[in-house]
């Protein structure tokens, strides 16, 4: 299964990734349905692996564990994700344990699940500077290391329409 986190309007996404695509789970911006992480660490302490916020997204860690590839489609804003995508990414700590391990000589949280997903991030925007592109690529690399992915790639495009070609090539 592939999990797609994306910030495109529903009508734009439906033309890029038609519903006939099989074995995908899409997390889309649906009028603030997903709430912000409040930093309570309840997903580590009170209800291990499950967020205490009751908004239908409390099991993102389990969802990630069941997928082979996490695909993120985000408008690049100041070298980072869009607000919606960042919000979803902030809610992924339940995928990890509160314990520590060393990866690439850095301290990171240990894996909760044995599955190591692949991560593909498609950043789009018309006027992205070289500095923003570099910052975005570094952010994705850090996220991939934090999630202990088996690999990641960053693909930059100018417009949402170009995302369709990228998705078809995956």
DRENPA-964942 format. One line per field, with one value per residue: z, y, x of N, C-alpha, C, O, CB in turn; residue number from 1. Coordinates in Angstrom, 3 decimals. Glycine has a CB too. Layout:
% DRENPA-964942
nzz	Z, ...
nyy	Y, ...
nxx	X, ...
cazz	Z, ...
cayy	Y, ...
caxx	X, ...
czz	Z, ...
cyy	Y, ...
cxx	X, ...
ozz	Z, ...
oyy	Y, ...
oxx	X, ...
cbzz	Z, ...
cbyy	Y, ...
cbxx	X, ...
resi	NUM, ...
This chain:
% DRENPA-964942
nzz	0.000, -0.631, 0.965, 0.575, 1.257, 0.774, -0.429, -2.338, -3.973, -3.956, -6.510, -8.252, -7.428, -8.047, -10.812, -11.191, -9.770, -10.290, -8.857, -9.548, -9.147, -7.456, -4.134, -2.429, 0.136, 0.862, 2.361, 2.746, 2.589, 4.359, 5.244, 7.922, 9.343, 10.412, 13.390, 15.083, 16.376, 19.844, 21.417, 23.704, 24.163, 24.603, 22.833, 23.201, 25.949, 27.307, 25.532, 23.859, 20.654, 19.581, 18.906, 21.240, 20.483, 19.230, 16.225, 14.041, 12.957, 14.636, 14.388, 12.725, 12.869, 12.793, 10.280, 8.636, 9.171, 7.858, 5.230, 2.097, 0.812, 1.437, 0.132, -0.392, -1.296, -1.730, -1.631, -1.833, 0.673, 1.667, 1.799, 3.184, 4.090, 3.089, 5.240, 5.912, 5.212, 6.881, 9.341, 9.279, 9.137, 11.607, 13.249, 13.203, 15.211, 16.705, 15.230, 15.971, 18.752, 22.216, 22.983, 22.500, 19.768, 17.845, 14.739, 11.891, 13.356, 14.923, 17.394, 17.530, 17.595, 18.417, 16.350, 16.241, 14.768, 12.653, 9.895, 7.296, 5.561, 2.196, 1.058, -0.845, -1.918, -3.369, -4.291, -5.083, -6.926, -8.349, -8.101, -6.685, -4.954, -5.328, -2.821, -1.233, -2.369, -1.667, 1.144, 1.449, 0.452, 2.375, 4.639, 4.008, 3.905, 6.602, 7.790, 6.647, 7.776, 10.491, 10.483, 9.874, 7.251, 4.443, 2.275, 0.350, -1.818, -3.478, -5.477, -7.542, -8.923, -11.128, -11.211, -10.017, -12.031, -13.201, -11.380, -11.923, -13.999, -12.566, -10.615, -12.263, -13.112, -10.898
nyy	-1.179, 2.297, 5.387, 8.558, 11.825, 14.899, 18.268, 19.423, 20.975, 19.185, 18.731, 19.183, 17.210, 14.899, 14.794, 14.418, 12.123, 9.686, 8.139, 5.475, 4.368, 1.805, 0.426, 2.578, 5.052, 8.095, 11.120, 14.084, 17.659, 18.416, 20.577, 21.292, 18.854, 17.148, 17.526, 19.702, 18.566, 18.473, 18.175, 16.559, 14.042, 11.838, 9.763, 8.273, 7.744, 7.505, 6.137, 4.034, 4.446, 5.399, 8.347, 10.677, 12.542, 12.830, 12.657, 11.087, 10.559, 9.298, 6.971, 7.138, 6.206, 3.394, 3.184, 4.103, 2.034, -0.060, 0.543, 0.528, 2.613, 6.040, 8.830, 12.184, 15.131, 18.391, 21.911, 23.999, 26.064, 28.668, 26.952, 24.820, 22.432, 22.762, 24.285, 22.444, 19.906, 19.898, 19.844, 17.251, 15.741, 16.370, 14.854, 12.281, 11.030, 8.868, 6.701, 6.031, 4.970, 6.105, 5.756, 5.831, 5.673, 5.342, 6.731, 7.156, 8.523, 10.200, 11.013, 9.471, 8.634, 5.327, 2.598, 1.716, -0.114, -2.954, -2.576, -0.769, 1.987, 3.389, 6.694, 9.222, 12.456, 15.064, 18.198, 21.254, 24.339, 27.598, 29.732, 28.914, 29.341, 28.622, 28.337, 27.779, 25.346, 23.774, 23.877, 22.592, 20.009, 19.227, 19.195, 17.102, 14.997, 14.923, 14.267, 11.727, 10.327, 10.529, 9.004, 6.616, 5.521, 3.245, 4.404, 7.448, 10.007, 13.146, 15.114, 17.813, 20.009, 22.385, 22.925, 21.823, 20.273, 18.929, 16.993, 14.756, 13.366, 12.539, 10.858, 8.852, 7.703, 6.458
nxx	0.841, 0.382, 0.785, -0.467, 0.217, -1.130, -1.518, -3.121, -5.988, -9.106, -10.327, -8.197, -6.396, -7.837, -7.694, -5.036, -4.346, -6.233, -9.200, -9.239, -6.791, -5.169, -4.849, -4.044, -3.843, -5.142, -4.295, -5.722, -6.198, -8.806, -10.714, -9.671, -9.878, -7.909, -6.246, -3.887, -0.731, -0.309, 1.845, 1.862, 2.810, 1.256, 0.877, 3.083, 3.212, 0.633, -1.165, 0.301, 1.632, -0.706, -2.388, -3.726, -5.557, -8.746, -9.538, -9.764, -7.322, -5.600, -4.165, -1.904, 0.739, 0.469, -0.712, 1.394, 3.163, 1.979, 2.295, 4.109, 5.276, 5.613, 4.226, 4.640, 3.101, 3.655, 3.277, 6.036, 7.068, 8.885, 11.078, 10.097, 7.482, 4.008, 1.542, -0.524, 0.609, 2.857, 1.577, 0.442, 2.811, 3.913, 2.351, 3.330, 4.818, 3.983, 4.649, 7.120, 9.208, 9.527, 12.104, 15.696, 18.060, 21.080, 21.711, 23.579, 25.531, 23.990, 21.523, 18.405, 14.875, 13.834, 12.679, 9.247, 7.858, 8.584, 8.598, 10.124, 9.613, 9.596, 10.252, 8.887, 9.049, 7.355, 7.895, 6.372, 6.107, 6.104, 7.994, 10.359, 13.319, 16.873, 18.023, 15.772, 15.045, 17.266, 17.071, 14.604, 15.190, 17.067, 15.432, 13.641, 15.483, 16.255, 13.778, 13.399, 15.532, 14.839, 12.480, 13.545, 13.636, 13.833, 14.850, 14.850, 13.537, 13.611, 11.640, 11.401, 9.041, 7.456, 4.687, 1.423, 0.278, 2.399, 2.914, 1.409, 2.778, 5.008, 3.849, 2.827, 5.165, 6.159
cazz	0.000, -0.618, 1.649, -0.060, 1.999, -0.266, -0.099, -3.517, -3.928, -4.321, -7.955, -8.898, -7.126, -8.744, -12.192, -11.139, -9.254, -10.340, -7.836, -10.027, -8.651, -6.406, -2.992, -1.883, 1.177, 0.661, 3.431, 2.037, 3.385, 4.396, 6.144, 9.297, 10.020, 11.208, 14.376, 15.313, 17.494, 20.987, 22.121, 25.024, 24.179, 24.958, 21.904, 23.724, 27.366, 27.707, 24.571, 22.975, 19.217, 19.160, 19.353, 22.123, 19.832, 18.555, 14.987, 12.950, 12.499, 15.780, 14.090, 11.602, 13.005, 12.284, 8.836, 8.037, 9.312, 6.897, 3.846, 1.503, 0.404, 1.843, -0.912, 0.086, -2.348, -0.975, -2.126, -1.061, 1.211, 2.394, 1.970, 4.011, 3.632, 3.306, 6.620, 6.083, 5.184, 8.113, 10.408, 9.208, 9.474, 13.051, 13.940, 12.937, 16.235, 17.174, 14.410, 16.632, 20.194, 22.953, 23.312, 21.551, 19.051, 17.076, 13.291, 11.223, 14.426, 15.515, 18.266, 16.963, 18.277, 17.930, 15.573, 16.904, 13.855, 11.875, 8.506, 6.936, 4.323, 1.284, 1.109, -2.035, -1.675, -4.569, -3.940, -6.252, -6.776, -9.514, -7.834, -5.617, -5.145, -5.104, -1.373, -0.751, -2.837, -0.827, 2.476, 1.343, 0.329, 3.682, 5.522, 3.656, 4.336, 8.059, 8.069, 6.255, 8.793, 11.716, 10.313, 9.554, 5.987, 3.702, 1.212, 0.043, -2.970, -3.561, -6.868, -7.594, -10.150, -11.122, -11.031, -9.648, -13.219, -13.439, -10.394, -12.577, -14.676, -11.533, -10.027, -13.254, -13.233, -9.652
cayy	0.000, 3.589, 6.467, 9.844, 13.032, 15.922, 19.525, 19.971, 20.967, 17.870, 18.601, 19.086, 15.906, 13.835, 14.706, 13.976, 10.752, 9.261, 7.172, 4.101, 3.859, 0.827, 0.216, 3.814, 5.747, 9.508, 12.077, 15.356, 18.793, 18.370, 21.604, 21.187, 17.622, 16.680, 18.540, 19.902, 17.885, 19.379, 17.916, 15.976, 12.738, 10.785, 8.639, 7.485, 7.418, 7.095, 5.184, 3.813, 4.320, 5.981, 9.726, 10.870, 13.459, 12.049, 13.324, 10.123, 10.377, 8.842, 5.756, 7.374, 5.321, 2.072, 3.338, 4.137, 0.701, -0.959, 0.964, 0.306, 3.896, 7.275, 9.838, 13.494, 16.142, 19.633, 23.184, 24.393, 27.402, 29.087, 25.803, 23.809, 21.906, 23.611, 24.173, 21.196, 18.757, 19.951, 19.392, 15.784, 15.213, 16.521, 13.829, 10.944, 10.506, 7.572, 5.679, 5.756, 4.740, 7.205, 5.378, 6.384, 4.872, 6.181, 6.513, 8.097, 9.290, 11.135, 10.417, 9.468, 7.728, 3.944, 2.140, 0.986, -1.167, -3.497, -2.114, 0.462, 2.449, 4.290, 8.012, 10.055, 13.774, 15.889, 19.599, 22.041, 25.789, 28.340, 30.640, 28.368, 29.715, 27.539, 28.184, 27.081, 23.958, 23.113, 23.736, 21.570, 18.703, 18.911, 18.864, 15.753, 14.068, 14.807, 13.498, 10.335, 9.748, 10.401, 7.899, 5.429, 4.962, 2.452, 5.266, 8.575, 10.832, 14.431, 15.497, 19.180, 20.370, 23.776, 23.070, 20.596, 19.464, 18.090, 15.908, 13.588, 12.620, 11.920, 9.743, 7.774, 7.082, 5.746
caxx	0.000, 1.048, 0.088, -0.186, -0.140, -1.080, -2.185, -3.796, -7.451, -9.658, -10.541, -6.881, -5.812, -8.571, -7.208, -3.635, -4.311, -7.632, -9.594, -9.056, -5.512, -5.447, -3.976, -3.503, -4.598, -4.840, -4.563, -5.872, -6.642, -10.273, -11.243, -9.165, -10.276, -6.783, -5.874, -2.456, -0.089, -0.227, 3.098, 1.604, 3.474, 0.310, 1.072, 4.203, 3.073, -0.715, -1.746, 1.458, 1.436, -1.984, -2.542, -4.878, -6.499, -9.789, -9.933, -9.714, -5.943, -4.824, -3.400, -0.992, 1.900, 0.084, -0.912, 2.731, 3.761, 1.344, 2.536, 5.427, 5.835, 4.959, 4.392, 4.224, 2.983, 3.519, 3.780, 7.213, 6.893, 10.085, 11.952, 9.443, 6.201, 2.835, 1.053, -1.265, 1.520, 3.656, 0.693, 0.376, 4.137, 4.095, 1.562, 3.860, 5.724, 3.496, 5.307, 8.396, 9.189, 10.146, 13.477, 16.662, 19.037, 21.996, 21.734, 24.495, 26.193, 23.039, 20.521, 17.053, 13.959, 13.869, 11.527, 8.167, 7.425, 9.708, 8.525, 10.838, 8.997, 10.295, 9.629, 9.031, 8.466, 7.246, 7.708, 5.994, 6.002, 6.602, 9.111, 11.195, 14.723, 17.835, 18.170, 14.576, 15.158, 18.271, 16.476, 13.560, 15.852, 17.649, 14.313, 13.181, 16.532, 16.149, 12.556, 13.642, 16.408, 14.045, 11.532, 14.350, 13.162, 14.821, 15.342, 13.973, 13.889, 12.923, 11.419, 10.896, 8.332, 6.974, 3.245, 0.719, 0.015, 3.571, 2.911, 0.807, 3.843, 5.847, 3.093, 2.738, 6.488, 6.514
czz	0.000, 0.141, 0.976, 0.850, 0.991, 0.098, -1.268, -3.300, -4.472, -5.826, -8.705, -8.658, -7.880, -10.205, -12.250, -10.743, -9.205, -9.304, -8.273, -9.604, -7.454, -5.296, -2.528, -0.787, 1.079, 1.899, 2.770, 2.987, 3.320, 5.474, 7.622, 10.046, 10.888, 12.122, 14.523, 16.471, 18.634, 21.846, 23.489, 25.240, 24.669, 24.085, 22.311, 25.120, 27.718, 26.830, 23.525, 21.507, 18.693, 19.756, 20.204, 21.531, 18.994, 17.314, 13.788, 12.422, 13.624, 15.511, 12.907, 11.669, 12.449, 10.767, 8.109, 8.074, 8.298, 5.446, 3.407, 1.175, 0.892, 0.770, -0.380, -1.102, -1.640, -1.763, -1.229, -0.631, 2.106, 2.701, 2.827, 3.361, 3.768, 4.735, 6.853, 6.147, 6.442, 9.289, 10.442, 9.629, 10.975, 13.838, 13.767, 14.065, 16.835, 16.388, 15.066, 18.117, 20.914, 23.326, 22.202, 20.941, 18.280, 15.617, 12.671, 12.229, 15.039, 16.362, 17.632, 17.783, 17.606, 17.184, 16.465, 16.075, 13.047, 10.425, 8.323, 5.572, 3.459, 1.317, -0.178, -1.756, -2.967, -4.110, -5.185, -5.911, -7.937, -9.233, -6.688, -5.918, -4.931, -3.615, -0.777, -1.161, -1.961, 0.586, 2.479, 1.268, 1.649, 4.693, 5.264, 4.101, 5.845, 8.452, 7.758, 7.278, 10.101, 11.644, 9.993, 8.291, 5.342, 2.526, 0.963, -1.235, -2.939, -5.035, -6.860, -8.952, -10.003, -10.768, -10.617, -10.843, -13.514, -12.474, -11.022, -13.264, -13.679, -10.944, -10.993, -13.385, -11.991, -9.727
cyy	1.243, 4.571, 7.763, 10.954, 14.167, 17.126, 20.163, 20.038, 19.635, 17.702, 18.487, 17.709, 14.790, 13.713, 14.194, 12.506, 10.238, 8.186, 5.715, 3.513, 2.957, 0.874, 1.489, 4.331, 7.211, 10.309, 13.448, 16.427, 18.883, 19.303, 21.346, 19.940, 17.070, 17.820, 18.609, 19.042, 18.896, 19.103, 17.285, 14.643, 11.607, 9.555, 7.783, 6.943, 6.834, 5.991, 4.848, 3.570, 4.952, 7.375, 9.861, 11.827, 12.637, 12.787, 12.378, 9.859, 9.884, 7.647, 5.939, 6.464, 3.940, 2.113, 3.357, 2.752, -0.285, -0.582, 0.653, 1.627, 5.040, 8.312, 11.150, 14.454, 17.460, 20.835, 23.558, 25.842, 27.733, 27.912, 24.699, 23.306, 22.974, 23.373, 22.852, 19.995, 18.743, 19.457, 17.864, 15.178, 15.325, 15.434, 12.427, 10.365, 9.186, 6.406, 5.219, 5.495, 5.935, 6.925, 5.833, 5.336, 5.839, 5.751, 7.585, 9.069, 10.361, 10.365, 10.581, 8.535, 6.360, 3.605, 1.436, -0.240, -1.684, -3.007, -0.817, 0.900, 3.248, 5.615, 8.773, 11.371, 14.578, 17.308, 20.387, 23.529, 26.490, 29.085, 30.161, 28.721, 28.496, 27.274, 27.437, 25.616, 23.186, 22.875, 22.627, 20.173, 18.282, 18.522, 17.448, 14.710, 13.848, 14.009, 12.027, 9.635, 9.549, 9.218, 6.580, 4.736, 4.108, 3.230, 6.388, 9.245, 12.092, 14.802, 16.882, 19.430, 21.796, 23.896, 21.745, 19.682, 18.512, 16.910, 14.624, 12.737, 11.891, 10.706, 8.566, 7.028, 6.280, 4.274
cxx	0.886, 0.169, 0.515, -0.694, -0.027, -1.933, -2.937, -5.309, -7.977, -9.817, -9.217, -6.274, -6.523, -8.144, -5.776, -3.538, -5.747, -7.947, -9.422, -7.710, -5.781, -4.412, -3.275, -4.422, -4.185, -5.233, -4.550, -6.381, -8.160, -10.808, -10.927, -9.609, -9.147, -6.336, -4.357, -1.971, 0.030, 1.006, 2.941, 2.315, 2.564, 0.468, 2.269, 3.901, 1.703, -1.288, -0.689, 1.092, 0.167, -2.116, -3.804, -5.917, -7.478, -10.299, -9.905, -8.320, -5.033, -3.940, -2.450, 0.231, 1.617, -0.109, 0.429, 3.368, 3.197, 1.639, 3.962, 6.098, 4.959, 5.272, 3.823, 4.217, 2.703, 4.003, 4.956, 7.032, 8.079, 11.006, 11.363, 8.168, 5.124, 2.348, 0.319, -0.333, 2.382, 2.831, 0.605, 1.715, 4.412, 3.370, 2.129, 4.707, 5.254, 4.072, 6.608, 8.183, 9.816, 11.605, 14.416, 17.573, 19.936, 21.949, 22.614, 25.115, 25.296, 22.032, 19.136, 16.179, 13.983, 12.583, 10.510, 7.776, 8.613, 9.739, 9.306, 10.334, 9.966, 9.542, 9.940, 8.328, 8.523, 6.938, 7.360, 5.912, 6.675, 7.902, 9.997, 12.655, 15.621, 18.012, 16.972, 14.602, 16.132, 17.735, 15.432, 14.172, 16.487, 16.574, 13.822, 14.204, 16.467, 14.908, 12.749, 14.528, 15.651, 13.086, 12.231, 13.838, 14.248, 15.385, 14.359, 14.445, 13.033, 12.839, 10.775, 10.242, 7.801, 5.492, 2.611, 0.445, 1.175, 3.650, 2.372, 1.867, 4.732, 5.134, 2.993, 4.055, 6.883, 6.164
ozz	0.552, -0.025, 0.825, 1.173, 0.414, 0.825, -1.185, -2.530, -5.350, -6.369, -9.697, -9.569, -8.309, -10.777, -13.247, -11.308, -8.171, -8.917, -7.433, -9.690, -6.551, -5.488, -2.266, -0.791, 1.201, 2.411, 2.296, 4.052, 2.339, 6.505, 8.449, 11.272, 11.985, 11.667, 14.134, 17.432, 18.413, 22.889, 24.351, 26.371, 25.093, 24.531, 21.803, 25.447, 28.358, 27.340, 22.398, 21.168, 17.480, 20.964, 19.920, 22.033, 18.148, 17.344, 12.645, 11.533, 13.551, 16.310, 12.159, 10.635, 11.718, 10.059, 7.080, 7.122, 7.923, 4.530, 4.219, 1.245, 0.774, 0.528, 0.031, -1.821, -1.027, -2.468, -0.006, -1.463, 3.173, 3.753, 3.162, 2.246, 4.474, 5.361, 7.883, 7.037, 7.013, 10.141, 11.510, 10.391, 11.548, 14.972, 14.150, 13.891, 17.416, 16.824, 14.751, 18.664, 20.300, 23.922, 21.104, 21.512, 18.089, 15.293, 12.901, 11.982, 15.614, 16.080, 17.249, 18.573, 16.389, 17.367, 17.340, 16.626, 12.781, 9.793, 9.109, 4.558, 3.924, 1.575, -0.550, -1.400, -3.573, -3.601, -6.231, -4.765, -8.447, -10.058, -5.808, -7.003, -4.417, -3.195, 0.079, -0.380, -1.559, 1.154, 3.405, 1.952, 2.004, 5.509, 6.204, 4.617, 6.316, 9.348, 8.524, 7.607, 10.751, 12.633, 9.858, 8.271, 5.661, 1.853, 1.317, -1.670, -2.448, -5.746, -6.242, -9.995, -8.899, -10.106, -10.836, -10.693, -14.020, -12.724, -10.690, -13.127, -13.922, -10.790, -10.576, -13.732, -12.033, -8.770
oyy	1.243, 4.580, 8.033, 11.017, 14.383, 17.023, 21.321, 19.250, 19.032, 16.650, 17.762, 17.109, 13.832, 12.627, 13.606, 11.747, 10.349, 7.414, 4.816, 2.302, 3.317, 1.297, 1.487, 4.075, 7.530, 10.191, 13.916, 16.131, 19.370, 18.846, 21.204, 19.967, 16.574, 18.936, 17.686, 18.812, 20.041, 19.731, 17.460, 14.167, 10.554, 8.434, 6.675, 5.819, 5.785, 5.015, 5.336, 2.639, 5.036, 7.560, 9.233, 11.907, 11.842, 13.447, 12.822, 9.026, 10.048, 7.334, 4.990, 5.998, 3.379, 1.186, 2.701, 2.344, -1.244, -1.317, 0.532, 1.755, 5.007, 8.636, 11.213, 14.572, 17.633, 20.775, 23.443, 26.733, 27.144, 27.883, 23.740, 23.691, 23.967, 22.375, 22.209, 19.154, 17.678, 18.728, 17.258, 14.212, 14.460, 15.132, 11.459, 9.286, 8.457, 5.257, 4.149, 5.767, 6.702, 7.776, 6.177, 4.274, 7.006, 4.576, 8.777, 10.271, 11.328, 9.206, 11.684, 7.738, 6.251, 4.243, 0.653, -1.278, -0.932, -3.022, 0.120, 0.254, 3.715, 5.649, 8.945, 11.392, 14.749, 17.583, 20.207, 23.914, 26.028, 29.062, 30.949, 28.433, 27.469, 26.124, 26.569, 24.743, 22.058, 21.800, 21.818, 19.257, 17.104, 17.624, 16.680, 13.656, 12.720, 13.167, 11.168, 8.471, 8.515, 8.508, 5.546, 3.522, 4.238, 2.760, 6.294, 9.078, 12.099, 14.803, 17.088, 19.108, 22.333, 24.851, 20.677, 18.461, 17.410, 15.943, 13.530, 11.514, 10.762, 9.644, 7.410, 5.847, 5.508, 3.535
oxx	1.987, -1.051, 1.706, -1.881, 1.039, -2.921, -3.344, -5.857, -7.359, -9.481, -9.132, -5.704, -5.881, -8.228, -5.359, -2.750, -6.405, -7.070, -9.459, -7.506, -6.536, -3.272, -2.072, -5.626, -3.002, -6.346, -3.515, -6.924, -8.722, -11.303, -11.827, -9.708, -9.401, -6.082, -3.641, -2.704, 0.424, 1.189, 3.802, 2.413, 3.040, 0.224, 2.435, 4.283, 1.622, -1.839, -0.777, 0.361, -0.024, -1.974, -4.824, -7.038, -7.067, -11.338, -10.012, -8.142, -3.815, -3.057, -2.214, 0.710, 2.433, 0.285, 0.585, 4.033, 3.872, 1.269, 4.879, 7.321, 3.734, 6.435, 2.665, 5.209, 1.650, 5.010, 4.872, 6.863, 8.249, 11.644, 12.057, 7.817, 5.304, 2.705, 0.520, -0.466, 2.613, 3.338, 0.685, 1.748, 5.075, 3.743, 1.472, 5.274, 6.057, 3.994, 7.129, 7.114, 10.557, 12.265, 13.979, 17.818, 19.592, 22.121, 22.414, 25.208, 25.795, 21.727, 18.745, 16.683, 14.132, 11.546, 10.879, 7.407, 9.551, 10.795, 9.161, 10.601, 11.006, 8.339, 11.100, 7.150, 9.581, 5.851, 7.984, 5.681, 7.695, 8.816, 10.344, 13.159, 15.179, 18.135, 17.140, 14.222, 15.846, 17.925, 15.382, 13.715, 16.449, 16.781, 13.611, 13.832, 16.607, 14.973, 12.310, 14.296, 15.802, 12.899, 11.577, 13.636, 15.430, 16.302, 13.184, 15.584, 11.904, 13.843, 9.731, 10.810, 7.713, 5.085, 3.183, 0.385, 0.960, 4.370, 2.828, 1.858, 5.155, 5.739, 3.068, 4.066, 7.840, 6.395
cbzz	1.218, -2.065, 3.196, -1.476, 3.280, -1.597, 0.417, -4.760, -4.742, -3.646, -8.484, -8.374, -5.626, -8.666, -12.873, -10.148, -7.830, -11.728, -7.452, -11.543, -8.264, -6.992, -3.328, -2.990, 2.631, -0.586, 4.619, 0.837, 2.893, 4.647, 5.967, 10.068, 8.998, 10.296, 15.738, 15.592, 17.088, 21.836, 22.264, 25.215, 25.054, 24.857, 20.469, 23.758, 28.193, 27.679, 23.890, 23.477, 18.850, 19.592, 18.145, 23.471, 18.941, 19.523, 14.726, 11.841, 11.930, 16.880, 13.806, 11.580, 14.462, 12.972, 8.532, 8.768, 10.723, 7.121, 3.690, 0.243, -1.119, 3.275, -2.254, 1.227, -3.403, 0.325, -2.130, -1.890, 1.992, 3.688, 2.562, 5.391, 4.426, 2.253, 6.950, 4.948, 3.918, 8.381, 10.232, 7.772, 8.684, 13.497, 13.442, 11.694, 17.334, 17.099, 12.991, 16.432, 20.554, 24.207, 23.527, 22.226, 18.090, 17.635, 12.678, 10.122, 13.888, 14.417, 19.682, 15.464, 18.284, 19.102, 14.448, 17.123, 12.915, 11.887, 8.081, 6.925, 4.635, -0.186, 2.348, -3.313, -0.522, -5.558, -3.266, -6.810, -5.452, -9.981, -7.522, -5.483, -4.176, -5.744, -0.700, -1.287, -4.312, -0.769, 2.931, 0.109, -0.775, 4.207, 5.334, 2.133, 3.935, 8.707, 7.261, 4.861, 9.021, 11.974, 9.211, 10.733, 5.027, 3.209, -0.073, 1.211, -4.310, -2.726, -7.627, -7.336, -10.450, -12.476, -12.319, -8.971, -14.428, -13.328, -9.157, -13.597, -15.534, -10.413, -9.625, -14.612, -13.500, -8.455
cbyy	-0.003, 4.094, 6.483, 9.935, 13.265, 15.346, 20.492, 19.122, 22.160, 17.664, 19.799, 20.188, 15.637, 14.094, 16.068, 14.839, 10.684, 8.747, 7.409, 4.060, 5.027, -0.568, -0.820, 4.875, 5.143, 10.050, 11.975, 15.205, 20.111, 16.931, 21.705, 22.380, 16.573, 16.191, 18.241, 21.382, 17.299, 19.264, 19.173, 15.786, 12.807, 11.301, 9.157, 8.333, 8.651, 8.281, 5.771, 2.641, 2.904, 5.081, 10.688, 11.394, 14.512, 11.758, 14.511, 10.590, 11.687, 8.517, 4.604, 8.836, 5.211, 1.581, 4.629, 5.157, 0.171, -0.970, 2.460, -0.553, 3.958, 7.749, 9.408, 14.008, 15.785, 19.538, 24.307, 24.210, 27.519, 29.785, 26.243, 24.369, 20.641, 23.307, 25.347, 21.015, 18.793, 21.387, 19.999, 15.318, 15.958, 17.887, 13.855, 10.978, 11.521, 7.533, 6.219, 6.928, 3.428, 7.488, 3.848, 7.425, 3.830, 6.090, 6.543, 8.883, 9.943, 11.959, 11.063, 9.037, 8.301, 2.962, 1.201, 1.906, -0.650, -5.006, -1.912, 0.251, 3.291, 3.699, 8.807, 9.354, 14.518, 15.345, 20.176, 21.552, 26.245, 29.323, 32.023, 26.812, 30.861, 27.879, 29.561, 27.754, 23.911, 23.956, 25.065, 21.829, 18.743, 20.104, 19.864, 15.641, 14.597, 16.202, 14.046, 10.269, 10.643, 11.685, 8.230, 4.442, 6.083, 1.149, 4.468, 9.589, 10.051, 15.546, 14.442, 20.202, 19.364, 24.407, 23.588, 20.941, 20.368, 18.922, 16.296, 14.030, 13.560, 12.941, 10.206, 8.333, 8.147, 6.376
cbxx	-0.957, 1.339, 0.401, -0.846, 0.796, -1.539, -1.177, -3.477, -8.034, -11.004, -11.340, -5.930, -5.866, -10.074, -7.299, -2.834, -3.631, -7.970, -11.023, -9.176, -4.545, -5.504, -2.956, -3.324, -4.323, -5.568, -3.499, -6.830, -5.988, -10.767, -12.734, -9.590, -10.708, -5.606, -6.531, -2.157, 1.322, -1.486, 3.843, 0.121, 4.705, -1.103, 1.265, 5.478, 3.321, -1.637, -3.040, 2.250, 1.443, -3.183, -2.596, -4.412, -5.745, -10.961, -9.025, -10.570, -5.400, -5.728, -4.347, -0.550, 2.317, -1.210, -1.701, 3.629, 3.538, -0.149, 2.260, 5.312, 5.990, 5.435, 3.683, 5.164, 1.842, 4.280, 2.656, 8.531, 5.558, 9.695, 13.232, 9.135, 5.813, 1.695, 0.126, -2.264, 2.415, 4.165, -0.704, 0.000, 5.224, 3.606, 0.141, 4.671, 5.888, 1.996, 5.588, 9.374, 9.940, 9.350, 13.591, 17.494, 18.342, 23.449, 20.288, 23.750, 27.449, 22.316, 20.564, 17.068, 12.527, 14.080, 11.978, 6.938, 6.316, 9.647, 7.060, 12.403, 7.778, 10.377, 10.118, 8.446, 9.210, 6.138, 8.967, 4.652, 6.621, 5.555, 8.586, 11.005, 15.123, 19.192, 18.324, 13.304, 15.613, 19.559, 15.843, 12.677, 16.920, 18.451, 13.163, 12.930, 17.926, 16.109, 11.380, 14.290, 17.639, 13.262, 10.540, 14.339, 12.725, 14.198, 15.585, 13.937, 13.691, 13.662, 10.517, 12.038, 7.166, 7.216, 2.596, -0.584, -0.241, 4.829, 2.065, -0.251, 4.689, 6.191, 1.686, 2.322, 7.532, 5.806
resi	1, 2, 3, 4, 5, 6, 7, 8, 9, 10, 11, 12, 13, 14, 15, 16, 17, 18, 19, 20, 21, 22, 23, 24, 25, 26, 27, 28, 29, 30, 31, 32, 33, 34, 35, 36, 37, 38, 39, 40, 41, 42, 43, 44, 45, 46, 47, 48, 49, 50, 51, 52, 53, 54, 55, 56, 57, 58, 59, 60, 61, 62, 63, 64, 65, 66, 67, 68, 69, 70, 71, 72, 73, 74, 75, 76, 77, 78, 79, 80, 81, 82, 83, 84, 85, 86, 87, 88, 89, 90, 91, 92, 93, 94, 95, 96, 97, 98, 99, 100, 101, 102, 103, 104, 105, 106, 107, 108, 109, 110, 111, 112, 113, 114, 115, 116, 117, 118, 119, 120, 121, 122, 123, 124, 125, 126, 127, 128, 129, 130, 131, 132, 133, 134, 135, 136, 137, 138, 139, 140, 141, 142, 143, 144, 145, 146, 147, 148, 149, 150, 151, 152, 153, 154, 155, 156, 157, 158, 159, 160, 161, 162, 163, 164, 165, 166, 167, 168, 169, 170
